[in-house]
């Protein structure tokens, strides 16, 4: 079966190899006689899956030993509440607004702590990044929160801020849902990273939290036990039944990442190089086309999520219908922004972006 190129922003396409392996193991995982969906999360079979997945993730992202890796539920939306419940200590937290997701994060956090907006790009309609030197960080901030890749607006921090260099002792918290495992992470600058899995890691239902140990153990009294990072960490992410099948699929994706090759590069380095190639290919065509437009400043364009607009909205339906006929699906932009959006996560091959560009050229030629 020939599958279309799927540009969904999430739940997103998974590598074919991963889906094929999962299919082959659906009824009988490694001779156990069980599907992973049927296993006890405390049984030796699933424990081996869970331990391997964490070990592979730690290797891929070079996660330091003093960080805990938590496999949780609720998505990034839930973490918008769980983070302040665990880290704010009821005081003040600083938030940087760069798009729809950071707006949602700050709104949710206000239920649990005082929120101070350190910087915002709202005046630029979320098409730029506030210069790090312009951030107004509170002296007593419990943490500083950023969304390092805005899925809807297509804005990415290609280098994480160095809060220490900005004179702050607060830990940096990053919502990296839509570009986790697409590039390395400078853990010396990060206190906590969280991500819903359904962009680059696996199906929806799993949430990763990678948190420095000294930030654990300060949850507000109102924090439900299943959301208390100390409880989750002490119980190996199994205080309650975790999303076992998404965890298993995430583990298969981590193994797929480790197998990747791009010239002399391997693993995450190969993934990042391929992502740069894909993004440059698409942005370069959009900029040169004279027909399509991307409104994001060139220095902060996302490698993962590329919004673009046609000259007239009246062309959108025809563009989407033609794209589907050409084997290019889920290109419609978010309802709050309009236009189109190509999400080119890790599993999207260069050939998929080449096919999209070829179709865009043909459409522009016939409708320009």
C-alpha positions as a Markdown table, in Angstrom:
| # | Residue | x | y | z |
|---|---|---|---|---|
| 1 | Unk | 0.0 | 0.0 | 0.0 |
| 2 | Unk | 1.3 | 3.4 | -0.9 |
| 3 | Unk | 0.7 | 5.8 | 2.0 |
| 4 | Unk | 0.3 | 9.6 | 1.4 |
| 5 | Unk | 2.7 | 12.1 | 2.8 |
| 6 | Unk | 1.0 | 13.2 | 6.1 |
| 7 | Unk | 1.7 | 16.7 | 7.2 |
| 8 | Unk | -0.5 | 16.6 | 10.3 |
| 9 | Unk | 0.6 | 18.8 | 13.2 |
| 10 | Unk | -0.5 | 16.1 | 15.7 |
| 11 | Unk | -1.3 | 13.4 | 16.2 |
| 12 | Unk | 1.3 | 13.1 | 13.6 |
| 13 | Unk | 2.7 | 10.5 | 11.2 |
| 14 | Unk | 4.8 | 7.8 | 12.7 |
| 15 | Unk | 7.8 | 6.1 | 10.9 |
| 16 | Unk | 6.5 | 3.2 | 8.7 |
| 17 | Unk | 9.1 | 0.9 | 10.2 |
| 18 | Unk | 7.7 | 1.6 | 13.7 |
| 19 | Unk | 4.1 | 0.9 | 12.6 |
| 20 | Unk | 5.2 | -2.3 | 10.8 |
| 21 | Unk | 7.1 | -3.5 | 13.9 |
| 22 | Unk | 4.1 | -2.7 | 16.1 |
| 23 | Unk | 1.8 | -4.6 | 13.8 |
| 24 | Unk | 4.0 | -7.6 | 13.8 |
| 25 | Unk | 4.1 | -7.7 | 17.6 |
| 26 | Unk | 0.4 | -6.8 | 18.1 |
| 27 | Unk | -0.8 | -10.2 | 19.1 |
| 28 | Unk | 2.4 | -11.7 | 20.6 |
| 29 | Unk | 5.2 | -9.5 | 21.9 |
| 30 | Unk | 8.5 | -11.4 | 21.8 |
| 31 | Unk | 6.9 | -14.8 | 22.5 |
| 32 | Unk | 5.0 | -13.6 | 25.6 |
| 33 | Unk | 1.7 | -14.6 | 24.1 |
| 34 | Unk | 0.4 | -11.2 | 24.9 |
| 35 | Unk | -0.1 | -7.9 | 23.2 |
| 36 | Unk | 1.6 | -5.0 | 24.9 |
| 37 | Unk | -1.9 | -3.6 | 25.5 |
| 38 | Unk | -2.7 | -6.7 | 27.6 |
| 39 | Unk | 0.4 | -6.6 | 29.8 |
| 40 | Unk | 0.5 | -5.6 | 33.5 |
| 41 | Unk | 2.4 | -2.4 | 33.8 |
| 42 | Unk | 4.2 | -4.0 | 36.8 |
| 43 | Unk | 5.0 | -7.3 | 35.0 |
| 44 | Unk | 8.5 | -8.1 | 33.9 |
| 45 | Unk | 7.7 | -7.9 | 30.2 |
| 46 | Unk | 6.4 | -4.3 | 30.3 |
| 47 | Unk | 9.1 | -3.2 | 32.9 |
| 48 | Unk | 11.7 | -4.3 | 30.3 |
| 49 | Unk | 10.0 | -2.2 | 27.6 |
| 50 | Unk | 9.8 | 0.8 | 29.9 |
| 51 | Unk | 13.4 | 0.6 | 31.1 |
| 52 | Unk | 14.7 | 0.3 | 27.5 |
| 53 | Unk | 12.7 | 3.3 | 26.4 |
| 54 | Unk | 14.0 | 5.5 | 29.1 |
| 55 | Unk | 17.6 | 4.3 | 28.5 |
| 56 | Unk | 17.3 | 5.1 | 24.8 |
| 57 | Unk | 15.8 | 8.5 | 25.4 |
| 58 | Unk | 18.5 | 9.4 | 27.8 |
| 59 | Unk | 21.1 | 8.3 | 25.3 |
| 60 | Unk | 19.5 | 10.2 | 22.4 |
| 61 | Unk | 19.1 | 13.5 | 24.3 |
| 62 | Unk | 22.2 | 13.1 | 26.5 |
| 63 | Unk | 20.1 | 13.6 | 29.6 |
| 64 | Unk | 22.3 | 14.1 | 32.7 |
| 65 | Unk | 22.0 | 11.7 | 35.6 |
| 66 | Unk | 20.6 | 14.4 | 37.9 |
| 67 | Unk | 17.4 | 14.6 | 35.8 |
| 68 | Unk | 14.4 | 12.4 | 36.3 |
| 69 | Unk | 12.5 | 11.2 | 33.2 |
| 70 | Unk | 8.8 | 10.9 | 34.0 |
| 71 | Unk | 6.3 | 9.2 | 31.7 |
| 72 | Unk | 3.0 | 10.8 | 32.5 |
| 73 | Unk | -0.5 | 11.5 | 31.0 |
| 74 | Unk | -2.6 | 14.6 | 30.2 |
| 75 | Unk | -0.5 | 16.1 | 27.4 |
| 76 | Unk | 1.2 | 19.5 | 27.5 |
| 77 | Unk | -2.2 | 21.1 | 28.4 |
| 78 | Unk | -2.2 | 19.2 | 31.7 |
| 79 | Unk | 1.4 | 20.2 | 32.3 |
| 80 | Unk | 0.4 | 23.8 | 32.1 |
| 81 | Unk | -1.2 | 23.2 | 35.5 |
| 82 | Unk | 1.1 | 20.5 | 36.8 |
| 83 | Unk | 4.2 | 22.6 | 36.4 |
| 84 | Unk | 3.1 | 25.5 | 38.6 |
| 85 | Unk | 1.6 | 23.1 | 41.1 |
| 86 | Unk | 5.0 | 21.5 | 41.4 |
| 87 | Unk | 7.4 | 24.4 | 40.9 |
| 88 | Unk | 5.8 | 27.7 | 41.9 |
| 89 | Unk | 5.5 | 27.1 | 45.6 |
| 90 | Unk | 2.6 | 29.5 | 45.4 |
| 91 | Unk | 4.8 | 32.4 | 44.4 |
| 92 | Unk | 5.5 | 34.2 | 41.2 |
| 93 | Unk | 6.5 | 32.5 | 37.9 |
| 94 | Unk | 7.6 | 34.3 | 34.7 |
| 95 | Unk | 6.2 | 33.5 | 31.3 |
| 96 | Unk | 7.4 | 34.5 | 27.9 |
| 97 | Unk | 4.6 | 34.8 | 25.3 |
| 98 | Unk | 5.6 | 33.7 | 21.8 |
| 99 | Unk | 2.3 | 32.2 | 20.4 |
| 100 | Unk | -0.9 | 30.4 | 21.1 |
| 101 | Unk | 0.6 | 27.7 | 23.3 |
| 102 | Unk | 2.5 | 30.0 | 25.6 |
| 103 | Unk | -0.6 | 32.1 | 25.9 |
| 104 | Unk | -2.5 | 29.0 | 27.1 |
| 105 | Unk | 0.3 | 28.1 | 29.5 |
| 106 | Unk | 0.3 | 31.5 | 31.2 |
| 107 | Unk | -3.5 | 31.5 | 31.4 |
| 108 | Unk | -3.6 | 28.1 | 33.1 |
| 109 | Unk | -0.7 | 28.9 | 35.5 |
| 110 | Unk | -2.6 | 31.9 | 36.9 |
| 111 | Unk | -4.9 | 29.5 | 38.7 |
| 112 | Unk | -2.0 | 28.3 | 40.9 |
| 113 | Unk | 0.5 | 31.2 | 41.1 |
| 114 | Unk | 1.1 | 34.8 | 40.3 |
| 115 | Unk | 2.1 | 35.1 | 36.6 |
| 116 | Unk | 4.4 | 37.8 | 35.4 |
| 117 | Unk | 4.9 | 38.2 | 31.6 |
| 118 | Unk | 8.6 | 38.8 | 31.0 |
| 119 | Unk | 8.3 | 39.3 | 27.3 |
| 120 | Unk | 5.8 | 39.0 | 24.5 |
| 121 | Unk | 5.6 | 39.1 | 20.7 |
| 122 | Unk | 1.9 | 39.8 | 20.6 |
| 123 | Unk | 2.4 | 43.2 | 19.0 |
| 124 | Unk | 4.1 | 41.4 | 16.1 |
| 125 | Unk | 1.3 | 38.9 | 15.9 |
| 126 | Unk | 3.6 | 36.1 | 17.0 |
| 127 | Unk | 5.9 | 36.3 | 14.0 |
| 128 | Unk | 9.1 | 37.2 | 15.9 |
| 129 | Unk | 10.9 | 36.3 | 19.1 |
| 130 | Unk | 11.5 | 38.9 | 21.8 |
| 131 | Unk | 15.3 | 39.5 | 22.1 |
| 132 | Unk | 16.6 | 37.7 | 25.1 |
| 133 | Unk | 18.3 | 40.8 | 26.4 |
| 134 | Unk | 14.9 | 42.6 | 26.5 |
| 135 | Unk | 13.3 | 40.1 | 28.9 |
| 136 | Unk | 12.1 | 41.5 | 32.2 |
| 137 | Unk | 12.7 | 38.6 | 34.6 |
| 138 | Unk | 11.4 | 38.9 | 38.1 |
| 139 | Unk | 14.0 | 38.8 | 40.9 |
| 140 | Unk | 11.9 | 36.2 | 42.8 |
| 141 | Unk | 10.7 | 34.1 | 39.9 |
| 142 | Unk | 10.2 | 30.4 | 40.8 |
| 143 | Unk | 10.9 | 29.6 | 37.2 |
| 144 | Unk | 10.8 | 31.1 | 33.7 |
| 145 | Unk | 8.5 | 29.3 | 31.2 |
| 146 | Unk | 8.9 | 29.3 | 27.4 |
| 147 | Unk | 7.4 | 27.4 | 24.6 |
| 148 | Unk | 10.5 | 26.7 | 22.5 |
| 149 | Unk | 8.5 | 25.8 | 19.4 |
| 150 | Unk | 5.1 | 27.2 | 18.7 |
| 151 | Unk | 3.2 | 24.7 | 16.6 |
| 152 | Unk | 0.5 | 27.0 | 15.4 |
| 153 | Unk | 2.5 | 30.2 | 14.6 |
| 154 | Unk | 5.7 | 28.4 | 13.4 |
| 155 | Unk | 8.1 | 30.2 | 15.7 |
| 156 | Unk | 11.1 | 28.3 | 17.2 |
| 157 | Unk | 13.9 | 29.2 | 19.6 |
| 158 | Unk | 16.9 | 27.8 | 17.8 |
| 159 | Unk | 19.0 | 28.5 | 20.9 |
| 160 | Unk | 17.6 | 28.3 | 24.4 |
| 161 | Unk | 18.0 | 31.4 | 26.5 |
| 162 | Unk | 20.8 | 31.4 | 29.1 |
| 163 | Unk | 19.0 | 32.7 | 32.2 |
| 164 | Unk | 22.2 | 32.9 | 34.2 |
| 165 | Unk | 23.7 | 35.2 | 31.6 |
| 166 | Unk | 20.5 | 37.4 | 31.9 |
| 167 | Unk | 21.1 | 37.7 | 35.7 |
| 168 | Unk | 18.5 | 35.2 | 36.8 |
| 169 | Unk | 18.8 | 32.2 | 39.1 |
| 170 | Unk | 15.4 | 30.8 | 38.1 |
| 171 | Unk | 15.2 | 27.5 | 36.3 |
| 172 | Unk | 14.1 | 27.5 | 32.7 |
| 173 | Unk | 11.0 | 25.4 | 31.9 |
| 174 | Unk | 10.4 | 24.6 | 28.3 |
| 175 | Unk | 7.3 | 23.2 | 26.5 |
| 176 | Unk | 9.1 | 21.4 | 23.7 |
| 177 | Unk | 6.2 | 19.3 | 22.6 |
| 178 | Unk | 6.5 | 19.9 | 18.9 |
| 179 | Unk | 10.3 | 19.7 | 18.5 |
| 180 | Unk | 11.5 | 17.3 | 21.1 |
| 181 | Unk | 14.0 | 14.8 | 19.7 |
| 182 | Unk | 14.4 | 16.9 | 16.6 |
| 183 | Unk | 17.7 | 18.5 | 17.8 |
| 184 | Unk | 20.0 | 18.3 | 20.9 |
| 185 | Unk | 19.1 | 20.1 | 24.2 |
| 186 | Unk | 21.5 | 22.2 | 26.2 |
| 187 | Unk | 20.6 | 20.8 | 29.7 |
| 188 | Unk | 22.9 | 23.3 | 31.4 |
| 189 | Unk | 20.2 | 25.9 | 30.6 |
| 190 | Unk | 17.1 | 23.8 | 31.4 |
| 191 | Unk | 15.5 | 22.9 | 34.7 |
| 192 | Unk | 12.5 | 21.1 | 33.3 |
| 193 | Unk | 11.3 | 20.1 | 29.8 |
| 194 | Unk | 7.9 | 18.7 | 29.0 |
| 195 | Unk | 6.3 | 17.4 | 25.8 |
| 196 | Unk | 3.2 | 15.7 | 24.6 |
| 197 | Unk | 4.3 | 12.7 | 22.6 |
| 198 | Unk | 2.0 | 13.1 | 19.6 |
| 199 | Unk | 4.2 | 15.3 | 17.5 |
| 200 | Unk | 7.6 | 13.5 | 17.2 |
| 201 | Unk | 7.5 | 10.6 | 19.6 |
| 202 | Unk | 4.3 | 8.5 | 19.3 |
| 203 | Unk | 0.6 | 8.5 | 19.7 |
| 204 | Unk | -1.4 | 10.8 | 21.9 |
| 205 | Unk | -1.8 | 9.8 | 25.6 |
| 206 | Unk | 1.8 | 10.0 | 26.7 |
| 207 | Unk | 3.6 | 13.0 | 28.2 |
| 208 | Unk | 7.3 | 13.3 | 28.9 |
| 209 | Unk | 8.6 | 15.3 | 31.8 |
| 210 | Unk | 12.4 | 15.6 | 32.2 |
| 211 | Unk | 13.1 | 17.4 | 35.4 |
| 212 | Unk | 16.2 | 18.3 | 37.5 |
| 213 | Unk | 16.1 | 16.4 | 40.8 |
| 214 | Unk | 16.4 | 19.5 | 43.0 |
| 215 | Unk | 13.2 | 20.9 | 41.5 |
| 216 | Unk | 11.2 | 17.8 | 42.8 |
| 217 | Unk | 9.5 | 17.7 | 46.1 |
| 218 | Unk | 8.0 | 21.2 | 46.4 |
| 219 | Unk | 4.4 | 20.5 | 45.2 |
| 220 | Unk | 1.6 | 22.6 | 46.5 |
| 221 | Unk | -0.7 | 20.8 | 49.0 |
| 222 | Unk | -3.5 | 20.8 | 46.5 |
| 223 | Unk | -1.5 | 18.8 | 44.0 |
| 224 | Unk | -3.1 | 15.4 | 43.2 |
| 225 | Unk | -0.8 | 12.6 | 44.1 |
| 226 | Unk | -0.7 | 11.4 | 40.5 |
| 227 | Unk | 0.6 | 14.8 | 39.4 |
| 228 | Unk | 3.2 | 15.3 | 42.1 |
| 229 | Unk | 6.6 | 14.8 | 40.5 |
| 230 | Unk | 8.1 | 13.4 | 43.7 |
| 231 | Unk | 5.4 | 10.7 | 43.8 |
| 232 | Unk | 5.7 | 9.9 | 40.1 |
| 233 | Unk | 9.5 | 9.8 | 40.3 |
| 234 | Unk | 9.6 | 7.6 | 43.4 |
| 235 | Unk | 7.2 | 5.1 | 41.8 |
| 236 | Unk | 9.1 | 4.9 | 38.5 |
| 237 | Unk | 6.2 | 6.6 | 36.6 |
| 238 | Unk | 3.9 | 3.8 | 37.8 |
| 239 | Unk | 2.1 | 5.3 | 40.8 |
| 240 | Unk | -1.0 | 4.9 | 38.6 |
| 241 | Unk | -1.4 | 2.8 | 35.4 |
| 242 | Unk | 0.6 | 4.7 | 32.8 |
| 243 | Unk | -0.3 | 4.8 | 29.1 |
| 244 | Unk | 1.5 | 1.5 | 28.4 |
| 245 | Unk | 1.0 | 1.2 | 24.6 |
| 246 | Unk | 2.0 | 4.8 | 23.8 |
| 247 | Unk | 5.1 | 4.2 | 26.0 |
| 248 | Unk | 5.9 | 1.1 | 24.0 |
| 249 | Unk | 5.5 | 2.9 | 20.7 |
| 250 | Unk | 7.7 | 5.7 | 22.0 |
| 251 | Unk | 10.3 | 3.2 | 22.7 |
| 252 | Unk | 10.2 | 1.9 | 19.2 |
| 253 | Unk | 10.5 | 5.5 | 17.9 |
| 254 | Unk | 13.6 | 6.0 | 20.1 |
| 255 | Unk | 15.2 | 2.9 | 18.6 |
| 256 | Unk | 14.3 | 4.2 | 15.1 |
| 257 | Unk | 16.0 | 7.5 | 15.8 |
| 258 | Unk | 19.2 | 5.7 | 16.9 |
| 259 | Unk | 19.2 | 3.8 | 13.6 |
| 260 | Unk | 19.1 | 6.9 | 11.4 |
| 261 | Unk | 22.0 | 7.8 | 9.1 |
| 262 | Unk | 22.7 | 10.9 | 7.1 |
| 263 | Unk | 26.1 | 10.8 | 5.5 |
| 264 | Unk | 28.6 | 10.3 | 8.3 |
| 265 | Unk | 26.0 | 11.4 | 10.9 |
| 266 | Unk | 24.0 | 9.0 | 13.1 |
| 267 | Unk | 21.1 | 9.2 | 15.5 |
| 268 | Unk | 19.9 | 12.6 | 16.6 |
| 269 | Unk | 22.7 | 14.4 | 14.6 |
| 270 | Unk | 21.4 | 12.8 | 11.5 |
| 271 | Unk | 17.8 | 13.7 | 12.4 |
| 272 | Unk | 18.7 | 17.3 | 12.9 |
| 273 | Unk | 20.7 | 17.5 | 9.7 |
| 274 | Unk | 17.7 | 16.1 | 7.7 |
| 275 | Unk | 15.3 | 18.5 | 9.5 |
| 276 | Unk | 17.4 | 21.4 | 8.5 |
| 277 | Unk | 17.5 | 20.2 | 4.9 |
| 278 | Unk | 13.7 | 19.8 | 4.8 |
| 279 | Unk | 13.0 | 23.2 | 6.3 |
| 280 | Unk | 15.4 | 25.0 | 4.0 |
| 281 | Unk | 13.9 | 23.4 | 1.0 |
| 282 | Unk | 10.4 | 24.5 | 1.9 |
| 283 | Unk | 11.2 | 28.0 | 3.1 |
| 284 | Unk | 13.5 | 28.7 | 0.2 |
| 285 | Unk | 10.8 | 27.9 | -2.3 |
| 286 | Unk | 8.1 | 29.9 | -0.4 |
| 287 | Unk | 10.4 | 32.9 | -0.3 |
| 288 | Unk | 11.3 | 32.7 | -4.0 |
| 289 | Unk | 7.8 | 31.8 | -5.2 |
| 290 | Unk | 6.2 | 35.3 | -5.3 |
| 291 | Unk | 2.9 | 33.4 | -4.7 |
| 292 | Unk | 3.1 | 31.9 | -1.2 |
| 293 | Unk | 4.0 | 33.8 | 2.0 |
| 294 | Unk | 5.4 | 32.9 | 5.4 |
| 295 | Unk | 5.2 | 35.7 | 7.8 |
| 296 | Unk | 7.7 | 34.5 | 10.5 |
| 297 | Unk | 11.0 | 36.3 | 10.9 |
| 298 | Unk | 13.7 | 34.3 | 9.2 |
| 299 | Unk | 15.8 | 34.0 | 12.3 |
| 300 | Unk | 13.1 | 32.1 | 14.3 |
| 301 | Unk | 11.2 | 30.1 | 11.7 |
| 302 | Unk | 10.3 | 26.6 | 12.9 |
| 303 | Unk | 11.9 | 23.6 | 11.4 |
| 304 | Unk | 8.9 | 21.5 | 12.4 |
| 305 | Unk | 5.8 | 23.6 | 11.6 |
| 306 | Unk | 5.7 | 25.8 | 8.5 |
| 307 | Unk | 2.6 | 28.0 | 8.1 |
| 308 | Unk | 2.2 | 29.6 | 4.7 |
| 309 | Unk | -0.5 | 31.5 | 2.9 |
| 310 | Unk | -1.9 | 31.7 | -0.6 |
| 311 | Unk | -2.5 | 35.1 | -2.3 |
| 312 | Unk | -6.3 | 34.7 | -1.8 |
| 313 | Unk | -8.2 | 32.6 | 0.8 |
| 314 | Unk | -10.6 | 31.7 | -2.0 |
| 315 | Unk | -7.8 | 29.4 | -3.4 |
| 316 | Unk | -7.5 | 27.4 | -0.2 |
| 317 | Unk | -10.1 | 24.7 | -0.9 |
| 318 | Unk | -8.7 | 24.1 | -4.4 |
| 319 | Unk | -5.2 | 23.9 | -3.0 |
| 320 | Unk | -6.2 | 21.3 | -0.4 |
| 321 | Unk | -8.2 | 19.2 | -2.8 |
| 322 | Unk | -5.4 | 19.2 | -5.3 |
| 323 | Unk | -2.9 | 18.3 | -2.6 |
| 324 | Unk | -5.0 | 15.4 | -1.4 |
| 325 | Unk | -5.2 | 14.1 | -5.0 |
| 326 | Unk | -1.4 | 14.4 | -5.2 |
| 327 | Unk | -1.0 | 12.3 | -2.0 |
| 328 | Unk | -0.3 | 15.2 | 0.3 |
| 329 | Unk | -2.7 | 15.3 | 3.3 |
| 330 | Unk | -3.5 | 17.4 | 6.4 |
| 331 | Unk | -2.1 | 20.7 | 5.2 |
| 332 | Unk | -4.9 | 23.0 | 6.4 |
| 333 | Unk | -3.7 | 25.7 | 8.8 |
| 334 | Unk | -4.9 | 26.1 | 12.3 |
| 335 | Unk | -8.4 | 27.6 | 12.5 |
| 336 | Unk | -7.0 | 30.6 | 14.6 |
| 337 | Unk | -4.5 | 31.5 | 11.9 |
| 338 | Unk | -5.8 | 30.2 | 8.6 |
| 339 | Unk | -3.9 | 29.4 | 5.5 |
| 340 | Unk | -1.8 | 26.3 | 5.3 |
| 341 | Unk | 0.6 | 24.5 | 7.6 |
| 342 | Unk | 3.1 | 21.8 | 6.7 |
| 343 | Unk | 4.3 | 19.9 | 9.8 |
| 344 | Unk | 7.5 | 18.2 | 8.8 |
| 345 | Unk | 8.4 | 16.2 | 11.9 |
| 346 | Unk | 11.2 | 13.6 | 12.1 |
| 347 | Unk | 9.4 | 10.9 | 10.2 |
| 348 | Unk | 8.7 | 13.1 | 7.2 |
| 349 | Unk | 11.3 | 12.2 | 4.5 |
| 350 | Unk | 13.0 | 14.7 | 2.3 |
| 351 | Unk | 11.0 | 13.2 | -0.6 |
| 352 | Unk | 7.8 | 14.3 | 1.1 |
| 353 | Unk | 8.9 | 17.9 | 1.2 |
| 354 | Unk | 10.1 | 17.6 | -2.4 |
| 355 | Unk | 6.7 | 16.3 | -3.4 |
| 356 | Unk | 5.0 | 19.2 | -1.6 |
| 357 | Unk | 7.2 | 21.8 | -3.3 |
| 358 | Unk | 6.6 | 20.3 | -6.7 |
| 359 | Unk | 2.9 | 20.4 | -6.1 |
| 360 | Unk | 3.1 | 24.0 | -4.9 |
| 361 | Unk | 5.0 | 25.0 | -8.0 |
| 362 | Unk | 2.3 | 23.4 | -10.2 |
| 363 | Unk | -0.5 | 25.0 | -8.3 |
| 364 | Unk | 1.1 | 28.5 | -8.4 |
| 365 | Unk | 1.7 | 28.1 | -12.2 |
| 366 | Unk | -2.0 | 27.3 | -12.8 |
| 367 | Unk | -3.4 | 29.9 | -10.4 |
| 368 | Unk | -1.0 | 32.7 | -10.4 |
